[in-house]
Amino acid sequence: MTYKDYYEKAVDEIKRSGSAEPESDAWLLFEDTFGVSRSRYFLVKEEAISADDAENAKLFEERCQRRIKGEPVQYILGTQEFCGLKFKVDKRVLIPRLDTEVLVEEVLKCDTLGKSILDLCTGSGCILIAAMKLGGFAHGTGTDISQEALEVAKENAALNDADVHFYKGDLFDAVGADEKYDFITANPPYISPDEKDEVQNQVIMYEPYGALFAGHNGLIMYERIIKDAAAHLNEGGRLFFEIGCSQGKAVSMLLWQAGFKEVRVIKDLAGLDRVAMACK
């Protein structure tokens, strides 16, 4: 079989399994497994698989079978790019999404140089680490209730040479009662359990349930964070949330009712509500 045969067979099988992006899935697996760039592929695609690539061909088929069964490509490869940085991901953490980059972009529009930032529900640490690397923050702290997630976050901090600190605990319980920050960010679980049937099967099957779903129509974590956020923000400090596309009005109202100012909702590239932000 040629390299082209392997790739096209993978596309066909992944497509029949129900993937929305079979060509992309197959290519990401192919490129990583064989170490072949797209330009190089066009030069060698008609060649038979070399003896040196026999083991890679076997690995490629194994990886394709994992994708066909529904496992996300990012978990198969163990990495995902976020804000131009590389992050390790596995089943202990959510896969960083392009939509979440909107939150980081909004943070970076502010005066961040030399400031402090606290990232709640940090998961893989992608928001905190990207903000630290790109925003010139002086101090960065991330908290999560999951020790397993924090282990991944620490690996990602080392991978990206980010000087940040992680603490285990339930939201603000992980930091001192008197600790204050200039920025607080959070991408908490915000999907209502009632919406479970609307979530892709591969997300339900492979990504951590506790990082996805929250009670009270998906708003319970926002309510809890907003209740205590002002006590942990410096005067003029800013709070940023990722939100579900139908939660803009509800989260905005919670922020106004708690006394926050300059409440805004930012849309993602698809024109859907994605980030809620406010100022103390």
C-alpha positions in Angstrom: 0.0 0.0 0.0 1.1 3.5 -0.7 1.0 6.5 1.7 -1.9 7.8 -0.2 -3.7 4.4 0.2 -3.3 4.6 4.0 -4.5 8.2 4.2 -7.5 7.8 2.0 -8.6 4.5 3.7 -8.4 6.4 7.0 -10.5 9.2 5.7 -13.2 6.8 4.4 -13.3 4.7 7.6 -13.4 7.8 9.9 -16.1 9.4 7.8 -18.2 6.3 8.0 -17.9 6.3 11.8 -19.7 9.7 11.9 -16.9 12.2 12.3 -17.8 15.7 11.2 -14.2 16.3 9.9 -12.8 13.0 8.6 -10.2 14.6 6.3 -8.8 16.8 9.1 -8.9 13.9 11.7 -7.1 11.5 9.3 -4.5 14.1 8.3 -3.6 15.1 11.9 -3.1 11.4 12.8 -1.2 10.8 9.5 1.1 13.9 9.9 2.0 13.1 13.5 2.5 9.4 13.0 4.6 9.5 9.9 6.2 12.9 10.5 5.3 14.0 7.0 4.4 17.6 6.2 1.7 18.3 3.7 4.2 19.5 1.1 6.3 16.3 1.7 3.1 14.1 1.4 2.5 15.3 -2.2 6.0 14.2 -3.1 5.8 10.7 -1.6 2.1 9.8 -1.6 2.3 7.4 -4.6 5.3 5.5 -3.0 4.8 2.3 -1.2 5.2 2.4 2.6 8.9 2.0 3.3 10.4 -0.6 5.5 11.4 2.1 7.9 7.7 3.2 8.2 6.2 -0.3 8.7 5.9 0.3 12.5 4.5 3.8 11.9 1.9 2.3 9.5 0.8 -0.1 12.3 0.6 2.7 14.8 -1.4 4.8 12.3 -4.0 2.0 11.9 -4.2 1.7 15.7 -4.7 5.4 16.1 -7.4 5.4 13.4 -9.3 2.7 15.1 -9.3 4.7 18.3 -10.7 7.7 16.4 -13.3 5.5 14.7 -14.5 4.4 18.2 -15.0 8.1 19.0 -11.9 9.1 21.0 -11.0 12.7 20.2 -7.9 13.2 18.0 -6.4 15.5 20.7 -6.4 12.7 23.3 -5.0 10.2 20.8 -2.1 12.6 20.0 -1.9 13.9 23.5 -1.6 17.5 22.5 -3.7 20.5 21.5 -2.6 24.0 20.3 -4.2 27.0 22.2 -3.3 30.6 21.5 -0.3 29.5 19.5 1.1 27.4 22.4 1.3 23.6 22.7 -0.6 21.9 25.6 -0.6 18.4 26.8 -4.1 16.9 27.1 -5.6 13.6 28.2 -8.8 12.3 29.8 -8.0 14.2 33.0 -8.8 17.5 31.4 -11.1 19.2 28.9 -9.6 19.7 25.4 -8.9 23.5 25.0 -11.3 24.9 22.4 -10.8 27.7 19.9 -13.8 29.5 21.4 -12.0 29.8 24.7 -9.2 31.8 23.0 -11.8 34.6 22.9 -11.6 34.9 26.6 -7.8 35.2 26.5 -8.0 37.7 23.7 -10.3 39.9 25.8 -8.0 39.7 28.8 -5.0 40.8 26.6 -6.9 43.9 25.5 -6.5 45.2 29.1 -3.4 46.6 30.8 -1.9 43.3 32.0 1.8 44.1 32.3 3.0 43.5 35.9 -0.5 42.5 37.1 -1.7 39.4 38.9 -4.2 36.8 37.7 -6.2 34.0 39.3 -7.7 31.3 37.0 -10.4 29.2 38.6 -11.4 25.7 37.3 -8.0 25.9 35.6 -8.1 22.3 34.1 -5.2 22.0 31.7 -4.0 25.5 32.7 -4.4 26.8 29.1 -6.1 30.1 30.0 -3.7 31.0 32.8 -0.5 29.9 30.9 -1.5 31.6 27.7 -2.3 34.8 29.6 1.0 34.7 31.5 3.0 34.0 28.4 1.3 36.6 26.2 0.2 39.3 28.6 3.2 40.0 30.7 1.5 39.2 34.1 3.8 39.3 37.1 2.0 36.6 39.1 -0.3 33.8 38.0 -2.3 31.3 40.1 -4.6 28.5 39.1 -7.0 26.5 41.2 -9.0 23.3 40.5 -10.8 20.8 42.6 -9.3 18.0 40.6 -5.8 16.9 41.6 -5.5 14.9 38.3 -6.2 18.1 36.3 -3.7 20.0 38.3 -1.0 17.4 37.5 -1.6 18.1 33.8 -1.6 21.8 34.3 1.8 21.6 36.1 3.2 19.7 33.1 1.8 22.3 30.8 3.4 25.1 32.8 6.8 23.3 32.5 6.2 22.6 28.8 5.6 26.3 28.2 8.1 27.6 30.7 5.4 29.5 32.6 6.1 30.7 36.1 2.7 30.0 37.7 1.4 28.3 40.8 -1.4 25.8 41.1 -3.4 24.9 44.2 -6.0 22.2 44.8 -9.4 23.4 46.3 -13.0 24.3 45.6 -12.8 27.7 43.8 -11.5 30.4 46.2 -11.0 27.9 49.1 -7.7 27.0 47.4 -6.2 30.5 48.0 -6.0 32.6 51.2 -9.0 34.5 52.4 -7.2 37.8 52.0 -5.6 37.1 48.6 -6.5 39.7 46.0 -5.8 39.8 42.2 -6.1 42.2 39.4 -7.8 39.7 37.1 -9.9 36.6 37.8 -10.7 34.2 34.9 -12.8 31.1 34.8 -14.1 28.6 32.3 -16.3 26.6 34.8 -18.6 23.8 34.0 -21.7 25.4 32.5 -23.8 22.8 30.6 -27.1 22.0 32.3 -27.6 18.3 32.8 -30.9 18.7 31.0 -28.9 19.5 27.9 -26.9 16.3 28.0 -28.6 14.9 24.9 -27.4 17.9 22.9 -23.7 17.2 23.6 -21.6 15.2 21.2 -21.2 11.5 22.2 -17.4 11.7 22.1 -17.5 14.6 24.6 -19.7 12.6 27.0 -17.7 9.4 26.6 -14.2 10.8 26.9 -14.0 14.3 28.5 -14.4 14.7 32.3 -18.1 15.0 33.3 -17.4 17.3 36.2 -15.7 19.9 34.0 -18.7 20.0 31.7 -21.9 19.9 33.6 -23.3 22.1 36.4 -26.7 22.4 38.1 -29.2 25.2 38.2 -29.5 25.4 34.4 -25.7 25.4 34.2 -25.5 28.6 36.3 -24.5 27.3 39.7 -20.8 27.9 39.3 -21.2 31.4 38.1 -23.4 32.2 41.1 -20.8 30.8 43.5 -17.8 32.6 41.8 -19.6 35.9 41.6 -20.7 35.7 45.2 -17.0 35.7 46.4 -15.2 37.3 43.5 -15.3 40.9 44.7 -13.5 40.0 47.9 -10.6 38.6 45.9 -10.3 41.5 43.4 -8.3 44.6 43.8 -10.2 47.8 43.2 -10.8 48.2 39.5 -10.0 44.5 39.0 -11.7 42.5 36.2 -13.6 39.3 36.1 -13.8 37.2 32.9 -16.0 34.1 32.3 -16.5 31.8 29.4 -20.2 31.2 29.1 -22.6 29.1 27.1 -24.2 30.6 24.0 -27.6 31.1 25.8 -26.3 32.3 29.1 -25.2 35.9 28.3 -28.3 37.6 29.8 -28.4 35.4 32.9 -24.7 35.8 33.8 -24.9 39.5 33.1 -27.8 39.9 35.5 -25.9 38.0 38.2 -22.9 40.4 37.8 -25.1 43.5 37.9 -26.9 42.3 40.9 -23.6 41.6 42.7 -22.6 45.2 42.2 -20.1 44.8 39.3 -19.7 47.5 36.7 -19.0 47.7 33.0 -20.7 44.3 32.4 -20.2 43.2 28.8 -20.9 40.0 26.8 -18.5 39.2 23.9 -19.4 37.0 20.9 -17.2 34.3 19.4 -16.3 34.0 15.7 -19.6 32.3 15.1 -21.5 35.3 16.5 -22.6 33.5 19.7 -22.2 34.8 23.2 -19.0 33.4 24.6 -17.4 35.6 27.2 -18.9 37.7 30.1 -16.7 40.3 31.7 -17.1 42.9 34.4 -15.2 45.3 36.6 -15.1 45.7 40.4 
